Amino acid sequence: MKCSAPRSELSDLILAVGGVSGNYISAICATYTGSSHTLATDIHTSVIKSTQYALKQENRRIKWLLQASLIPLARRGLIYETGSARPRLVLLSSREDWDPACGAFASTEDLDTDVWFRDSDRFAIVPVTYFPGTECWLRNGFDIVALRPLGDSDPVPLNTAIRRLFSMDWHGNLLVIKRGRYDSGRAISITPPEISLINAVVQRWLEIRSADPSSSDDDL
């Protein structure tokens, strides 16, 4: 059977998932009869894993969607992955139900983080406006996006980046999104020079949670 997507659309789809090899696409098309939209979703689901390669693919996919005007905006967050040695910048697109015509800025809740967090029942967003454990106000606050911990029995893999950087255990990915200075509900992009500060914020936040989880006033 042949892939039902026209060759021109197929070329766009290859770009959309970040340059997946032609052999890989052909292998999927060999048994594929669905629409081009479903094909893009199937290919994307197949290649997205918590690895450095997958993150690069995701960034390329979001850039392509922006260039093709298929999404209105994207913001750059910092992700600590289960399968990575260090945190990396990742592009996050706006969700399909966010409409820029409504006049409101996109918040963390308006960004599509589903590819990094599959278990919606454990998903939580924690606002951080002060450096954890102090009264030092951050000029730009941050939202920490993570899964609610289940303890040592947690089936989600340990976070390699957090273990290597902070010598602490955390299950699942941890994502940081920057908030606006004057409009704290607005999500804005993180820049490379801010990574050191964010590392310090995340480390202190994890230390406080590890020392006394019951003292935390967040949703985790």
GULUMDREN-200662 format. One record per residue: y, z, x of N, C-alpha, C in turn; residue in one letter. Coordinates in steps of 0.05 Angstrom, whole numbers. Layout:
! GULUMDREN-200662
{ny: Y&nz: Z&nx: X&cay: Y&caz: Z&cax: X&cy: Y&cz: Z&cx: X&r: A}
...
! end
This chain:
! GULUMDREN-200662
{ny: -24&nz: 0&nx: 17&cay: 0&caz: 0&cax: 0&cy: 25&cz: 0&cx: 17&r: M}
{ny: 47&nz: -11&nx: 7&cay: 71&caz: -13&cax: 22&cy: 91&cz: 7&cx: 12&r: K}
{ny: 109&nz: 15&nx: 30&cay: 131&caz: 33&cax: 23&cy: 150&cz: 18&cx: 3&r: C}
{ny: 157&nz: 31&nx: -19&cay: 174&caz: 18&cax: -39&cy: 203&cz: 16&cx: -30&r: S}
{ny: 211&nz: 32&nx: -11&cay: 239&caz: 31&cax: -2&cy: 245&cz: 6&cx: 13&r: A}
{ny: 267&nz: -9&nx: 7&cay: 275&caz: -32&cax: 22&cy: 280&cz: -26&cx: 51&r: P}
{ny: 277&nz: -46&nx: 69&cay: 279&caz: -41&cax: 98&cy: 307&cz: -30&cx: 105&r: R}
{ny: 328&nz: -40&nx: 92&cay: 355&caz: -30&cax: 98&cy: 358&cz: 0&cx: 91&r: S}
{ny: 346&nz: 8&nx: 68&cay: 347&caz: 36&cax: 60&cy: 330&cz: 52&cx: 80&r: E}
{ny: 308&nz: 41&nx: 88&cay: 290&caz: 55&cax: 106&cy: 304&cz: 61&cx: 132&r: L}
{ny: 320&nz: 42&nx: 142&cay: 335&caz: 47&cax: 167&cy: 355&cz: 70&cx: 164&r: S}
{ny: 368&nz: 71&nx: 141&cay: 386&caz: 93&cax: 135&cy: 372&cz: 119&cx: 134&r: D}
{ny: 347&nz: 119&nx: 123&cay: 332&caz: 143&cax: 120&cy: 324&cz: 154&cx: 148&r: L}
{ny: 317&nz: 135&nx: 166&cay: 310&caz: 144&cax: 193&cy: 334&cz: 158&cx: 206&r: I}
{ny: 358&nz: 147&nx: 202&cay: 382&caz: 160&cax: 212&cy: 386&cz: 187&cx: 199&r: L}
{ny: 380&nz: 188&nx: 173&cay: 385&caz: 213&cax: 158&cy: 368&cz: 236&cx: 167&r: A}
{ny: 345&nz: 231&nx: 177&cay: 328&caz: 252&cax: 187&cy: 329&cz: 254&cx: 217&r: V}
{ny: 349&nz: 241&nx: 229&cay: 355&caz: 245&cax: 257&cy: 340&cz: 228&cx: 277&r: G}
{ny: 333&nz: 203&nx: 269&cay: 320&caz: 186&cax: 288&cy: 291&cz: 190&cx: 292&r: G}
{ny: 276&nz: 197&nx: 271&cay: 247&caz: 200&cax: 273&cy: 235&cz: 173&cx: 281&r: V}
{ny: 215&nz: 174&nx: 298&cay: 203&caz: 150&cax: 309&cy: 193&cz: 131&cx: 287&r: S}
{ny: 194&nz: 105&nx: 294&cay: 185&caz: 85&cax: 274&cy: 156&cz: 88&cx: 267&r: G}
{ny: 139&nz: 96&nx: 286&cay: 111&caz: 100&cax: 281&cy: 107&cz: 122&cx: 260&r: N}
{ny: 123&nz: 143&nx: 263&cay: 121&caz: 165&cax: 244&cy: 128&cz: 157&cx: 216&r: Y}
{ny: 150&nz: 142&nx: 214&cay: 158&caz: 131&cax: 188&cy: 137&cz: 113&cx: 176&r: I}
{ny: 126&nz: 95&nx: 193&cay: 106&caz: 76&cax: 184&cy: 81&cz: 90&cx: 174&r: S}
{ny: 74&nz: 112&nx: 187&cay: 51&caz: 127&cax: 178&cy: 55&cz: 139&cx: 150&r: A}
{ny: 79&nz: 148&nx: 145&cay: 85&caz: 159&cax: 118&cy: 85&cz: 136&cx: 98&r: I}
{ny: 98&nz: 114&nx: 105&cay: 100&caz: 91&cax: 86&cy: 74&cz: 79&cx: 80&r: C}
{ny: 54&nz: 81&nx: 98&cay: 28&caz: 68&cax: 94&cy: 15&cz: 78&cx: 68&r: A}
{ny: 21&nz: 102&nx: 59&cay: 8&caz: 112&cax: 35&cy: 30&cz: 121&cx: 15&r: T}
{ny: 53&nz: 110&nx: 17&cay: 75&caz: 120&cax: 0&cy: 84&cz: 99&cx: -20&r: Y}
{ny: 88&nz: 108&nx: -45&cay: 96&caz: 89&cax: -66&cy: 120&cz: 99&cx: -82&r: T}
{ny: 131&nz: 122&nx: -74&cay: 153&caz: 134&cax: -89&cy: 180&cz: 121&cx: -83&r: G}
{ny: 202&nz: 133&nx: -94&cay: 229&caz: 123&cax: -90&cy: 239&cz: 129&cx: -62&r: S}
{ny: 260&nz: 116&nx: -54&cay: 272&caz: 120&cax: -28&cy: 283&cz: 149&cx: -26&r: S}
{ny: 294&nz: 159&nx: -48&cay: 305&caz: 187&cax: -47&cy: 283&cz: 207&cx: -42&r: H}
{ny: 260&nz: 203&nx: -56&cay: 238&caz: 222&cax: -52&cy: 226&cz: 218&cx: -24&r: T}
{ny: 226&nz: 194&nx: -14&cay: 216&caz: 189&cax: 13&cy: 233&cz: 204&cx: 34&r: L}
{ny: 259&nz: 204&nx: 31&cay: 277&caz: 218&cax: 49&cy: 271&cz: 248&cx: 48&r: A}
{ny: 266&nz: 258&nx: 24&cay: 260&caz: 287&cax: 21&cy: 233&cz: 293&cx: 35&r: T}
{ny: 213&nz: 276&nx: 30&cay: 187&caz: 281&cax: 42&cy: 188&cz: 281&cx: 72&r: D}
{ny: 202&nz: 261&nx: 83&cay: 204&caz: 259&cax: 112&cy: 219&cz: 283&cx: 123&r: I}
{ny: 240&nz: 291&nx: 110&cay: 256&caz: 313&cax: 119&cy: 240&cz: 339&cx: 119&r: H}
{ny: 225&nz: 344&nx: 97&cay: 209&caz: 368&cax: 95&cy: 187&cz: 368&cx: 117&r: T}
{ny: 177&nz: 345&nx: 124&cay: 155&caz: 344&cax: 144&cy: 165&cz: 350&cx: 172&r: S}
{ny: 190&nz: 342&nx: 178&cay: 199&caz: 346&cax: 206&cy: 215&cz: 371&cx: 211&r: V}
{ny: 225&nz: 384&nx: 189&cay: 240&caz: 409&cax: 193&cy: 222&cz: 433&cx: 199&r: I}
{ny: 224&nz: 443&nx: 222&cay: 211&caz: 468&cax: 230&cy: 230&cz: 483&cx: 248&r: K}
{ny: 225&nz: 509&nx: 251&cay: 244&caz: 526&cax: 266&cy: 240&cz: 521&cx: 296&r: S}
{ny: 249&nz: 499&nx: 306&cay: 248&caz: 493&cax: 334&cy: 274&cz: 480&cx: 343&r: T}
{ny: 279&nz: 478&nx: 368&cay: 303&caz: 465&cax: 378&cy: 304&cz: 436&cx: 369&r: Q}
{ny: 282&nz: 422&nx: 369&cay: 282&caz: 394&cax: 361&cy: 290&cz: 392&cx: 331&r: Y}
{ny: 279&nz: 409&nx: 315&cay: 285&caz: 408&cax: 286&cy: 314&cz: 413&cx: 281&r: A}
{ny: 326&nz: 432&nx: 296&cay: 354&caz: 438&cax: 293&cy: 371&cz: 414&cx: 299&r: L}
{ny: 365&nz: 400&nx: 321&cay: 380&caz: 376&cax: 328&cy: 377&cz: 355&cx: 306&r: K}
{ny: 353&nz: 353&nx: 295&cay: 348&caz: 334&cax: 273&cy: 365&cz: 341&cx: 249&r: Q}
{ny: 366&nz: 367&nx: 243&cay: 382&caz: 376&cax: 220&cy: 412&cz: 370&cx: 224&r: E}
{ny: 422&nz: 375&nx: 247&cay: 450&caz: 370&cax: 253&cy: 456&cz: 340&cx: 250&r: N}
{ny: 438&nz: 323&nx: 260&cay: 442&caz: 294&cax: 257&cy: 441&cz: 285&cx: 228&r: R}
{ny: 423&nz: 298&nx: 213&cay: 421&caz: 291&cax: 185&cy: 447&cz: 297&cx: 170&r: R}
{ny: 458&nz: 321&nx: 175&cay: 482&caz: 329&cax: 161&cy: 506&cz: 311&cx: 170&r: I}
{ny: 507&nz: 304&nx: 195&cay: 529&caz: 286&cax: 204&cy: 527&cz: 260&cx: 190&r: K}
{ny: 502&nz: 249&nx: 187&cay: 498&caz: 224&cax: 174&cy: 507&cz: 226&cx: 145&r: W}
{ny: 500&nz: 247&nx: 131&cay: 508&caz: 251&cax: 103&cy: 538&cz: 252&cx: 100&r: L}
{ny: 552&nz: 265&nx: 120&cay: 581&caz: 266&cax: 119&cy: 593&cz: 238&cx: 123&r: L}
{ny: 583&nz: 224&nx: 143&cay: 593&caz: 197&cax: 149&cy: 588&cz: 178&cx: 125&r: Q}
{ny: 566&nz: 182&nx: 111&cay: 560&caz: 165&cax: 88&cy: 574&cz: 175&cx: 62&r: A}
{ny: 590&nz: 196&nx: 65&cay: 604&caz: 208&cax: 42&cy: 585&cz: 217&cx: 20&r: S}
{ny: 561&nz: 226&nx: 28&cay: 541&caz: 236&cax: 8&cy: 544&cz: 266&cx: 3&r: L}
{ny: 559&nz: 279&nx: 20&cay: 566&caz: 307&cax: 16&cy: 596&cz: 311&cx: 23&r: I}
{ny: 610&nz: 329&nx: 9&cay: 639&caz: 331&cax: 13&cy: 646&cz: 346&cx: 38&r: P}
{ny: 629&nz: 365&nx: 47&cay: 637&caz: 380&cax: 71&cy: 612&cz: 393&cx: 83&r: L}
{ny: 616&nz: 402&nx: 108&cay: 596&caz: 418&cax: 122&cy: 610&cz: 438&cx: 140&r: A}
{ny: 597&nz: 461&nx: 145&cay: 608&caz: 481&cax: 162&cy: 588&cz: 487&cx: 184&r: R}
{ny: 598&nz: 496&nx: 207&cay: 580&caz: 501&cax: 230&cy: 575&cz: 532&cx: 231&r: R}
{ny: 550&nz: 540&nx: 229&cay: 542&caz: 567&cax: 231&cy: 527&cz: 572&cx: 257&r: G}
{ny: 520&nz: 597&nx: 262&cay: 504&caz: 604&cax: 286&cy: 478&cz: 615&cx: 277&r: L}
{ny: 456&nz: 603&nx: 286&cay: 429&caz: 612&cax: 277&cy: 413&cz: 623&cx: 300&r: I}
{ny: 401&nz: 646&nx: 295&cay: 381&caz: 658&cax: 313&cy: 354&cz: 651&cx: 300&r: Y}
{ny: 339&nz: 633&nx: 313&cay: 315&caz: 623&cax: 302&cy: 290&cz: 638&cx: 311&r: E}
{ny: 270&nz: 638&nx: 295&cay: 244&caz: 651&cax: 302&cy: 232&cz: 637&cx: 326&r: T}
{ny: 237&nz: 611&nx: 329&cay: 223&caz: 596&cax: 350&cy: 242&cz: 587&cx: 373&r: G}
{ny: 265&nz: 600&nx: 376&cay: 284&caz: 592&cax: 396&cy: 290&cz: 614&cx: 416&r: S}
{ny: 298&nz: 607&nx: 440&cay: 303&caz: 627&cax: 461&cy: 332&cz: 638&cx: 459&r: A}
{ny: 349&nz: 624&nx: 444&cay: 377&caz: 633&cax: 442&cy: 389&cz: 623&cx: 416&r: R}
{ny: 411&nz: 634&nx: 408&cay: 424&caz: 625&cax: 383&cy: 437&cz: 597&cx: 387&r: P}
{ny: 438&nz: 582&nx: 366&cay: 448&caz: 554&cax: 368&cy: 466&cz: 549&cx: 344&r: R}
{ny: 485&nz: 531&nx: 348&cay: 503&caz: 522&cax: 326&cy: 488&cz: 502&cx: 309&r: L}
{ny: 491&nz: 506&nx: 282&cay: 477&caz: 489&cax: 263&cy: 496&cz: 481&cx: 241&r: V}
{ny: 495&nz: 456&nx: 233&cay: 512&caz: 446&cax: 211&cy: 499&cz: 454&cx: 184&r: L}
{ny: 515&nz: 463&nx: 165&cay: 506&caz: 471&cax: 139&cy: 522&cz: 455&cx: 118&r: L}
{ny: 508&nz: 439&nx: 102&cay: 522&caz: 423&cax: 82&cy: 529&cz: 440&cx: 57&r: S}
{ny: 547&nz: 430&nx: 42&cay: 553&caz: 443&cax: 16&cy: 530&cz: 438&cx: -3&r: S}
{ny: 526&nz: 457&nx: -21&cay: 504&caz: 453&cax: -41&cy: 512&cz: 432&cx: -61&r: R}
{ny: 492&nz: 420&nx: -74&cay: 496&caz: 399&cax: -93&cy: 514&cz: 407&cx: -117&r: E}
{ny: 513&nz: 433&nx: -125&cay: 528&caz: 442&cax: -148&cy: 556&cz: 451&cx: -141&r: D}
{ny: 564&nz: 448&nx: -115&cay: 592&caz: 455&cax: -108&cy: 609&cz: 431&cx: -111&r: W}
{ny: 631&nz: 434&nx: -126&cay: 649&caz: 412&cax: -132&cy: 676&cz: 417&cx: -120&r: D}
{ny: 685&nz: 401&nx: -100&cay: 711&caz: 406&cax: -88&cy: 734&cz: 401&cx: -107&r: P}
{ny: 729&nz: 387&nx: -129&cay: 749&caz: 381&cax: -149&cy: 758&cz: 406&cx: -164&r: A}
{ny: 742&nz: 428&nx: -163&cay: 749&caz: 452&cax: -177&cy: 772&cz: 467&cx: -164&r: C}
{ny: 778&nz: 460&nx: -138&cay: 801&caz: 471&cax: -125&cy: 795&cz: 496&cx: -108&r: G}
{ny: 771&nz: 507&nx: -110&cay: 764&caz: 531&cax: -95&cy: 752&cz: 523&cx: -68&r: A}
{ny: 757&nz: 540&nx: -48&cay: 745&caz: 536&cax: -21&cy: 715&cz: 541&cx: -23&r: F}
{ny: 700&nz: 529&nx: -5&cay: 671&caz: 534&cax: -4&cy: 666&cz: 560&cx: 10&r: A}
{ny: 650&nz: 577&nx: -2&cay: 642&caz: 603&cax: 9&cy: 615&cz: 601&cx: 21&r: S}
{ny: 605&nz: 623&nx: 33&cay: 578&caz: 623&cax: 44&cy: 558&cz: 616&cx: 23&r: T}
{ny: 561&nz: 626&nx: -2&cay: 542&caz: 620&cax: -23&cy: 542&cz: 590&cx: -31&r: E}
{ny: 563&nz: 576&nx: -24&cay: 565&caz: 548&cax: -30&cy: 552&cz: 530&cx: -9&r: D}
{ny: 543&nz: 541&nx: 13&cay: 530&caz: 526&cax: 34&cy: 500&cz: 526&cx: 31&r: L}
{ny: 488&nz: 504&nx: 37&cay: 459&caz: 501&cax: 33&cy: 444&cz: 512&cx: 58&r: D}
{ny: 433&nz: 536&nx: 54&cay: 418&caz: 549&cax: 76&cy: 388&cz: 549&cx: 70&r: T}
{ny: 379&nz: 535&nx: 49&cay: 351&caz: 537&cax: 40&cy: 331&cz: 528&cx: 62&r: D}
{ny: 339&nz: 508&nx: 78&cay: 320&caz: 498&cax: 98&cy: 313&cz: 519&cx: 118&r: V}
{ny: 330&nz: 539&nx: 122&cay: 325&caz: 561&cax: 141&cy: 313&cz: 586&cx: 129&r: W}
{ny: 315&nz: 588&nx: 102&cay: 305&caz: 612&cax: 88&cy: 289&cz: 603&cx: 63&r: F}
{ny: 263&nz: 604&nx: 65&cay: 246&caz: 594&cax: 44&cy: 241&cz: 614&cx: 21&r: R}
{ny: 242&nz: 640&nx: 28&cay: 235&caz: 661&cax: 9&cy: 261&cz: 671&cx: -5&r: D}
{ny: 267&nz: 659&nx: -27&cay: 292&caz: 665&cax: -41&cy: 293&cz: 694&cx: -52&r: S}
{ny: 269&nz: 706&nx: -57&cay: 268&caz: 733&cax: -67&cy: 278&cz: 754&cx: -47&r: D}
{ny: 276&nz: 747&nx: -21&cay: 284&caz: 765&cax: 0&cy: 311&cz: 757&cx: 13&r: R}
{ny: 323&nz: 737&nx: 3&cay: 347&caz: 726&cax: 15&cy: 371&cz: 744&cx: 9&r: F}
{ny: 388&nz: 750&nx: 29&cay: 411&caz: 767&cax: 26&cy: 434&cz: 758&cx: 44&r: A}
{ny: 459&nz: 762&nx: 34&cay: 483&caz: 756&cax: 50&cy: 498&cz: 782&cx: 54&r: I}
{ny: 503&nz: 790&nx: 79&cay: 516&caz: 815&cax: 86&cy: 543&cz: 809&cx: 98&r: V}
{ny: 565&nz: 818&nx: 85&cay: 592&caz: 813&cax: 97&cy: 597&cz: 834&cx: 119&r: P}
{ny: 609&nz: 824&nx: 141&cay: 617&caz: 842&cax: 163&cy: 646&cz: 837&cx: 169&r: V}
{ny: 663&nz: 856&nx: 162&cay: 692&caz: 853&cax: 166&cy: 703&cz: 871&cx: 189&r: T}
{ny: 688&nz: 891&nx: 197&cay: 695&caz: 908&cax: 219&cy: 672&cz: 906&cx: 240&r: Y}
{ny: 679&nz: 910&nx: 265&cay: 658&caz: 911&cax: 285&cy: 640&cz: 934&cx: 278&r: F}
{ny: 614&nz: 929&nx: 275&cay: 595&caz: 949&cax: 265&cy: 597&cz: 976&cx: 280&r: P}
{ny: 599&nz: 997&nx: 264&cay: 600&caz: 1024&cax: 275&cy: 628&cz: 1033&cx: 284&r: G}
{ny: 648&nz: 1016&nx: 279&cay: 675&caz: 1023&cax: 288&cy: 695&cz: 1018&cx: 265&r: T}
{ny: 720&nz: 1024&nx: 270&cay: 742&caz: 1017&cax: 251&cy: 758&cz: 994&cx: 261&r: E}
{ny: 746&nz: 979&nx: 280&cay: 760&caz: 956&cax: 291&cy: 757&cz: 932&cx: 273&r: C}
{ny: 779&nz: 923&nx: 261&cay: 779&caz: 901&cax: 242&cy: 776&cz: 875&cx: 257&r: W}
{ny: 758&nz: 858&nx: 247&cay: 755&caz: 831&cax: 259&cy: 774&cz: 812&cx: 247&r: L}
{ny: 788&nz: 797&nx: 263&cay: 808&caz: 778&cax: 253&cy: 795&cz: 758&cx: 234&r: R}
{ny: 771&nz: 749&nx: 241&cay: 755&caz: 734&cax: 223&cy: 729&cz: 749&cx: 218&r: N}
{ny: 723&nz: 755&nx: 193&cay: 698&caz: 768&cax: 187&cy: 675&cz: 748&cx: 188&r: G}
{ny: 651&nz: 759&nx: 185&cay: 627&caz: 742&cax: 186&cy: 609&cz: 750&cx: 163&r: F}
{ny: 593&nz: 731&nx: 154&cay: 571&caz: 736&cax: 136&cy: 545&cz: 733&cx: 151&r: D}
{ny: 528&nz: 754&nx: 150&cay: 501&caz: 752&cax: 162&cy: 481&cz: 746&cx: 140&r: I}
{ny: 467&nz: 724&nx: 144&cay: 448&caz: 715&cax: 124&cy: 420&cz: 719&cx: 135&r: V}
{ny: 403&nz: 734&nx: 121&cay: 377&caz: 741&cax: 131&cy: 358&cz: 748&cx: 108&r: A}
{ny: 332&nz: 752&nx: 115&cay: 313&caz: 761&cax: 96&cy: 311&cz: 791&cx: 96&r: L}
{ny: 308&nz: 804&nx: 73&cay: 305&caz: 833&cax: 72&cy: 279&cz: 840&cx: 87&r: R}
{ny: 281&nz: 860&nx: 106&cay: 257&caz: 866&cax: 122&cy: 236&cz: 880&cx: 106&r: P}
{ny: 210&nz: 876&nx: 114&cay: 187&caz: 889&cax: 101&cy: 173&cz: 908&cx: 120&r: L}
{ny: 184&nz: 911&nx: 144&cay: 171&caz: 929&cax: 164&cy: 150&cz: 915&cx: 180&r: G}
{ny: 133&nz: 930&nx: 192&cay: 113&caz: 919&cax: 211&cy: 93&cz: 900&cx: 197&r: D}
{ny: 90&nz: 903&nx: 171&cay: 71&caz: 886&cax: 156&cy: 83&cz: 859&cx: 148&r: S}
{ny: 107&nz: 854&nx: 156&cay: 121&caz: 829&cax: 148&cy: 106&cz: 805&cx: 159&r: D}
{ny: 98&nz: 786&nx: 141&cay: 83&caz: 762&cax: 150&cy: 101&cz: 742&cx: 164&r: P}
{ny: 127&nz: 744&nx: 161&cay: 145&caz: 725&cax: 173&cy: 146&cz: 730&cx: 204&r: V}
{ny: 146&nz: 709&nx: 220&cay: 145&caz: 712&cax: 249&cy: 169&cz: 728&cx: 260&r: P}
{ny: 165&nz: 741&nx: 282&cay: 186&caz: 755&cax: 296&cy: 206&cz: 735&cx: 307&r: L}
{ny: 231&nz: 743&nx: 308&cay: 253&caz: 726&cax: 317&cy: 254&cz: 726&cx: 348&r: N}
{ny: 247&nz: 704&nx: 360&cay: 246&caz: 702&cax: 389&cy: 273&cz: 705&cx: 402&r: T}
{ny: 294&nz: 693&nx: 390&cay: 320&caz: 694&cax: 402&cy: 331&cz: 723&cx: 402&r: A}
{ny: 327&nz: 737&nx: 380&cay: 336&caz: 765&cax: 379&cy: 320&cz: 783&cx: 398&r: I}
{ny: 294&nz: 778&nx: 400&cay: 278&caz: 793&cax: 418&cy: 286&cz: 789&cx: 447&r: R}
{ny: 292&nz: 764&nx: 455&cay: 299&caz: 758&cax: 482&cy: 327&cz: 768&cx: 489&r: R}
{ny: 346&nz: 766&nx: 470&cay: 374&caz: 774&cax: 476&cy: 378&cz: 804&cx: 474&r: L}
{ny: 367&nz: 816&nx: 454&cay: 373&caz: 844&cax: 448&cy: 350&cz: 864&cx: 451&r: F}
{ny: 326&nz: 853&nx: 458&cay: 302&caz: 870&cax: 461&cy: 296&cz: 885&cx: 435&r: S}
{ny: 300&nz: 872&nx: 413&cay: 295&caz: 884&cax: 387&cy: 278&cz: 866&cx: 370&r: M}
{ny: 264&nz: 878&nx: 350&cay: 246&caz: 862&cax: 333&cy: 261&cz: 856&cx: 306&r: D}
{ny: 260&nz: 831&nx: 298&cay: 270&caz: 823&cax: 272&cy: 253&cz: 800&cx: 262&r: W}
{ny: 246&nz: 801&nx: 237&cay: 229&caz: 780&cax: 226&cy: 245&cz: 758&cx: 212&r: H}
{ny: 239&nz: 734&nx: 218&cay: 252&caz: 711&cax: 205&cy: 278&cz: 703&cx: 219&r: G}
{ny: 290&nz: 681&nx: 209&cay: 315&caz: 671&cax: 220&cy: 338&cz: 690&cx: 212&r: N}
{ny: 359&nz: 689&nx: 228&cay: 383&caz: 704&cax: 221&cy: 407&cz: 684&cx: 226&r: L}
{ny: 423&nz: 681&nx: 206&cay: 445&caz: 661&cax: 207&cy: 472&cz: 675&cx: 203&r: L}
{ny: 491&nz: 667&nx: 219&cay: 518&caz: 679&cax: 218&cy: 538&cz: 657&cx: 210&r: V}
{ny: 554&nz: 663&nx: 189&cay: 574&caz: 644&cax: 180&cy: 602&cz: 658&cx: 182&r: I}
{ny: 621&nz: 643&nx: 192&cay: 648&caz: 654&cax: 196&cy: 664&cz: 653&cx: 171&r: K}
{ny: 681&nz: 674&nx: 166&cay: 698&caz: 675&cax: 143&cy: 727&cz: 670&cx: 150&r: R}
{ny: 743&nz: 660&nx: 131&cay: 771&caz: 654&cax: 136&cy: 787&cz: 680&cx: 143&r: G}
{ny: 808&nz: 677&nx: 158&cay: 824&caz: 700&cax: 166&cy: 841&cz: 709&cx: 143&r: R}
{ny: 853&nz: 691&nx: 128&cay: 871&caz: 699&cax: 106&cy: 857&cz: 697&cx: 79&r: Y}
{ny: 836&nz: 682&nx: 78&cay: 820&caz: 680&cax: 53&cy: 791&cz: 686&cx: 61&r: D}
{ny: 783&nz: 711&nx: 59&cay: 757&caz: 720&cax: 69&cy: 734&cz: 708&cx: 53&r: S}
{ny: 740&nz: 696&nx: 30&cay: 718&caz: 683&cax: 15&cy: 713&cz: 655&cx: 24&r: G}
{ny: 728&nz: 645&nx: 42&cay: 726&caz: 617&cax: 52&cy: 708&cz: 616&cx: 76&r: R}
{ny: 688&nz: 598&nx: 76&cay: 671&caz: 594&cax: 99&cy: 683&cz: 573&cx: 117&r: A}
{ny: 685&nz: 580&nx: 143&cay: 696&caz: 561&cax: 163&cy: 677&cz: 558&cx: 186&r: I}
{ny: 681&nz: 538&nx: 203&cay: 662&caz: 533&cax: 224&cy: 666&cz: 551&cx: 248&r: S}
{ny: 643&nz: 558&nx: 260&cay: 643&caz: 573&cax: 285&cy: 647&cz: 554&cx: 309&r: I}
{ny: 661&nz: 563&nx: 329&cay: 665&caz: 547&cax: 353&cy: 650&cz: 560&cx: 377&r: T}
{ny: 642&nz: 544&nx: 397&cay: 626&caz: 555&cax: 419&cy: 638&cz: 580&cx: 433&r: P}
{ny: 665&nz: 582&nx: 437&cay: 676&caz: 606&cax: 450&cy: 671&cz: 632&cx: 434&r: P}
{ny: 665&nz: 629&nx: 409&cay: 661&caz: 653&cax: 392&cy: 633&cz: 665&cx: 394&r: E}
{ny: 615&nz: 650&nx: 406&cay: 586&caz: 658&cax: 406&cy: 583&cz: 686&cx: 420&r: I}
{ny: 597&nz: 691&nx: 442&cay: 594&caz: 717&cax: 455&cy: 602&cz: 740&cx: 437&r: S}
{ny: 624&nz: 737&nx: 422&cay: 633&caz: 758&cax: 404&cy: 612&cz: 761&cx: 382&r: L}
{ny: 601&nz: 740&nx: 371&cay: 582&caz: 741&cax: 350&cy: 556&cz: 755&cx: 360&r: I}
{ny: 548&nz: 749&nx: 385&cay: 525&caz: 762&cax: 396&cy: 529&cz: 792&cx: 397&r: N}
{ny: 553&nz: 801&nx: 404&cay: 559&caz: 830&cax: 405&cy: 559&cz: 842&cx: 377&r: A}
{ny: 570&nz: 828&nx: 358&cay: 570&caz: 837&cax: 330&cy: 541&cz: 840&cx: 319&r: V}
{ny: 525&nz: 819&nx: 323&cay: 497&caz: 819&cax: 313&cy: 481&cz: 841&cx: 327&r: V}
{ny: 484&nz: 844&nx: 354&cay: 469&caz: 865&cax: 368&cy: 476&cz: 893&cx: 357&r: Q}
{ny: 502&nz: 898&nx: 354&cay: 510&caz: 925&cax: 344&cy: 500&cz: 929&cx: 316&r: R}
{ny: 502&nz: 909&nx: 299&cay: 493&caz: 911&cax: 271&cy: 463&cz: 917&cx: 270&r: W}
{ny: 447&nz: 903&nx: 287&cay: 418&caz: 908&cax: 289&cy: 412&cz: 936&cx: 299&r: L}
{ny: 427&nz: 945&nx: 319&cay: 423&caz: 972&cax: 331&cy: 427&cz: 994&cx: 310&r: E}
{ny: 448&nz: 991&nx: 294&cay: 454&caz: 1011&cax: 273&cy: 433&cz: 1011&cx: 252&r: I}
{ny: 424&nz: 987&nx: 244&cay: 402&caz: 986&cax: 224&cy: 376&cz: 997&cx: 235&r: R}
{ny: 370&nz: 992&nx: 260&cay: 346&caz: 1002&cax: 272&cy: 346&cz: 1032&cx: 275&r: S}
{ny: 369&nz: 1044&nx: 281&cay: 371&caz: 1072&cax: 285&cy: 369&cz: 1088&cx: 259&r: A}
{ny: 380&nz: 1077&nx: 238&cay: 380&caz: 1091&cax: 212&cy: 383&cz: 1070&cx: 190&r: D}
{ny: 361&nz: 1057&nx: 181&cay: 363&caz: 1037&cax: 160&cy: 375&cz: 1047&cx: 134&r: P}
{ny: 371&nz: 1072&nx: 128&cay: 381&caz: 1084&cax: 103&cy: 412&cz: 1087&cx: 103&r: S}
{ny: 424&nz: 1086&nx: 127&cay: 453&caz: 1090&cax: 128&cy: 468&cz: 1065&cx: 123&r: S}
{ny: 454&nz: 1042&nx: 121&cay: 467&caz: 1017&cax: 117&cy: 476&cz: 1014&cx: 89&r: S}
{ny: 501&nz: 1003&nx: 85&cay: 511&caz: 999&cax: 58&cy: 510&cz: 970&cx: 49&r: D}
{ny: 494&nz: 954&nx: 64&cay: 492&caz: 926&cax: 57&cy: 468&cz: 921&cx: 39&r: D}
{ny: 463&nz: 896&nx: 32&cay: 442&caz: 889&cax: 13&cy: 415&cz: 887&cx: 26&r: D}
{ny: 413&nz: 891&nx: 52&cay: 387&caz: 890&cax: 66&cy: 375&cz: 918&cx: 66&r: L}
! end
